[in-house]
Amino acid sequence: MIDVLLGSEYDDDLFYRLVAEVEAMGGSITDKGWILGGSQEITVFQISLPEGELEAVAETYVGLSLRGALPLVEALAHRVATPGV
């Protein structure tokens, strides 16, 4: 399992690119949970792809990251960084 930071948790364009690339890969993304701890918010999204499952985590002061098996995280992170690949 690996965690890869994609960018700011407030970067709406980044999140929309993530959703678009998940869909382009034949997958779906759903809201899994939300946690508030003081001034820190964490939203966890479940990503279902034909190749397996991942999580996307938007965390205040940290950013938007992908969590899961290395090959799948690397493939999706690359697609988000270079849309249309």
N, C-alpha and C positions, 0 to 999 in steps of 0.2 A: 504494500500500500504506500502511495506517495501523495503528497500535497503540493500543488503547483499554484503559485499566485499569478492570476491573470491581470489584475489591475485594481483600480479603486472600486470600492463598493458603491460609490455614487455615480459611476460611469454608466449611464443608461444605455449608451450606444454599445458598450462592451457586453452588457447583459443581452441586448437584442441580437447581437452577433452570435452569442453563445446559443440562444434559443434557435436561431436560424440554422446554425451548423448542426445542432442536435437533430433538427427536423430533416436537414439534407442528408444526414447519415441514417435516416429511417427510424429515428428515436423520438422520445417524448420527454418533457420535463414538467414536473409537478412540484408544488409547494409541499414540503414535508413537515416543516415546523419553524417556530419563531420563539426566540428566547430573549428576555430583557434582563440584564444584570447591571443595575446602576445606570450609567450612561452608555453602556455597550449593548448593541442589538446584534443578534445573530439569526440569520434566516438560512435554513437548510433546504435545498431543492434536490429532489430525487431525479436522476437522469437514467432513463431506460433506453439502451441501445441494443440492436441485434447481437452485438459482440459482448454485452455485459452491462453491469450497473455501475454508476458513478454518483457522487454527490457534488453539488456546487454549494459553496458556503459564502455568504455575504456577511462580513463581520466588521463592525465599526472599528476604526483605527487600524484594521488589518487589510481589508480589501475583499475582492471576489476571488475565490480559489476553487480548484478542482481537486477532488480526493477520490482515489481508487487505484486500480491496477496500473502499473507504470505504462505498458504499451497503449492502453486505451486513453489514459490521461494525456500522454504525449501526443497522440493522434488528434484528439479533440482540441487541445491547447494550440497545436500548430494550425489547425483549421480556423480557430477563432482569431489567431494573430494574423493570418493571411486568408481573409474571406474569399470564397469562390474556388478554393483549391480542391 
